[in-house]
Amino acid sequence: MRIKKTFKEKKIKNKTRKIKNKKKMYIDGPCAMYYYSNLPDNRKLLIFGENHFTLNPCDKKKKGIDIVNYLKEIANNSKECVDIYIEEFYKTKEFSRYNLHEEYLSIVDGMDHYINLVKLRKEFRSCDDRNKFFCKYKNARIHFSDPRIIYTTNVIYSSSSIDKYIENVMNGSIITTPELYLMQTNLSSVCYQFATNYKNFKEVIKFLIGWKREDKYKNYYCDYISYISGGYSFDTIINSWSEEYFKIIDKEKKKIKNFSVEKIYKTLYKIYENYCINLNRSLFLTTLCIPMDVYFIFRYLMSFKKSKMNRGPIGCRDTNYSKNTIMYCGSAHAETYKLFMNNFFNVEPDINIEQMDENAINSCLELPEDFNFIGA
């Protein structure tokens, strides 16, 4: 998900931009980029954030490589194991077919520049955790990192049929957050009110990050969803989704061996609290993003079980953590990941590019030609 930039922050200068006589290369798709080469355990982290409608893409004068081909090139040619995370919905079983987005893509047939994220999903969906057998990359692990919607069967999601979508939610084929359900069915009425208009927003945040799970916190969340939907109750959707969501993040949390889980919770909470209190970000946009943010942070910081390493790509069987990592997601998620890394590890990114403000978003991202992520 992406939101408009509503605040000013200290910009970290991209020192490589000062190098003269260096050719530039352009990536068509993202409007934000954060790169860290100095994280613990020799980790490298490259975060791309996009506007989900790819505004102002590269023109003919800027010969850019689109983000799909850029990541394919890394996945095919990386000399080290690389973990590529993509904002794509979670699946609980093996899928026998991969046409979840065909209808979605056909709706925009003829548009040269649409949602690059959808194209990425189509390119890499045969590599998700449930279908590794079909994945062709020897030095790349592909992760789908969004548990806000959980597919439990081989449903074919139809973006043009609300009735079919509701049917899939009601029969349990799709388990979804109430926020996404409200967006899909156009039931949210006051979703862009500022967070402070809901007095218990702090409790809602604590529940969604999984820090406080007692019934009273879930009740605050249910009450909040009723508030933004004009009095409707979505307790059944909340109960089924939150139960599965907590199972998913707890599975990753248990594998975090080298970092404090309590510190992770506190760092995330402070970020979201600051969004709502000081930056006037709406609670709806905040709660919309939280589940995916939590899942990625937990999975990024966990260690893979050595007993299961042989299931992965040949070139990754000796690397039991996300050492060289790329995340491609909406710019709001990307900003949260940047703030988390800054605060949790007390570092700043080597490269900080943000081509967005309230009046313009540039989705043709410029970076030095000599930028080379792990020798791809």
URJO-V456360 format. One record per residue. RES is the residue in one small letter. SS is DSSP state (H for helix, E for strand, C for the rest). Layout:
# URJO-V456360
res = <RES | RES>
ss = <SS | SS>
This chain:
# URJO-V456360
res = <m | r | i | k | k | t | f | k | e | k | k | i | k | n | k | t | r | k | i | k | n | k | k | k | m | y | i | d | g | p | c | a | m | y | y | y | s | n | l | p | d | n | r | k | l | l | i | f | g | e | n | h | f | t | l | n | p | c | d | k | k | k | k | g | i | d | i | v | n | y | l | k | e | i | a | n | n | s | k | e | c | v | d | i | y | i | e | e | f | y | k | t | k | e | f | s | r | y | n | l | h | e | e | y | l | s | i | v | d | g | m | d | h | y | i | n | l | v | k | l | r | k | e | f | r | s | c | d | d | r | n | k | f | f | c | k | y | k | n | a | r | i | h | f | s | d | p | r | i | i | y | t | t | n | v | i | y | s | s | s | s | i | d | k | y | i | e | n | v | m | n | g | s | i | i | t | t | p | e | l | y | l | m | q | t | n | l | s | s | v | c | y | q | f | a | t | n | y | k | n | f | k | e | v | i | k | f | l | i | g | w | k | r | e | d | k | y | k | n | y | y | c | d | y | i | s | y | i | s | g | g | y | s | f | d | t | i | i | n | s | w | s | e | e | y | f | k | i | i | d | k | e | k | k | k | i | k | n | f | s | v | e | k | i | y | k | t | l | y | k | i | y | e | n | y | c | i | n | l | n | r | s | l | f | l | t | t | l | c | i | p | m | d | v | y | f | i | f | r | y | l | m | s | f | k | k | s | k | m | n | r | g | p | i | g | c | r | d | t | n | y | s | k | n | t | i | m | y | c | g | s | a | h | a | e | t | y | k | l | f | m | n | n | f | f | n | v | e | p | d | i | n | i | e | q | m | d | e | n | a | i | n | s | c | l | e | l | p | e | d | f | n | f | i | g | a>
ss = <C | C | C | C | C | C | C | C | C | C | C | C | C | C | H | H | H | H | C | C | C | C | C | E | E | E | E | E | C | E | E | E | E | E | E | E | E | E | E | H | H | H | E | E | E | E | E | E | E | E | C | C | C | C | C | C | C | C | C | C | C | C | C | C | E | E | H | H | H | H | H | H | H | H | H | H | H | C | C | C | C | E | E | E | E | E | E | E | E | E | E | C | C | C | C | C | C | C | C | C | C | H | H | H | H | H | H | C | C | C | C | C | C | C | C | H | H | H | H | H | H | H | H | H | H | H | H | C | C | C | C | H | H | H | C | C | C | C | C | E | E | E | E | E | E | E | E | E | E | E | E | C | C | C | C | C | C | C | C | C | C | H | H | H | H | H | H | H | H | H | C | C | C | E | E | E | C | H | H | H | H | H | H | H | H | C | C | C | C | C | C | C | C | E | H | H | H | C | C | C | H | H | H | H | H | H | H | H | C | C | C | C | C | C | H | H | H | H | H | H | H | H | H | H | H | H | H | H | C | C | C | C | C | C | H | H | H | H | H | H | H | H | H | H | H | H | H | H | H | H | H | H | H | C | C | C | C | C | C | C | H | H | H | H | H | H | H | H | H | H | H | H | H | H | H | H | H | C | C | C | C | E | H | H | H | H | H | H | H | H | H | H | H | H | H | H | H | H | H | H | H | C | E | C | C | H | H | H | H | H | H | C | C | H | H | H | C | C | C | C | E | C | C | E | E | E | E | E | E | E | H | H | H | H | H | H | H | H | H | H | H | H | H | H | H | C | C | C | C | C | E | E | E | E | C | E | C | C | C | C | E | C | C | E | E | E | E | E | C | C | C | C | C | C | C | C>
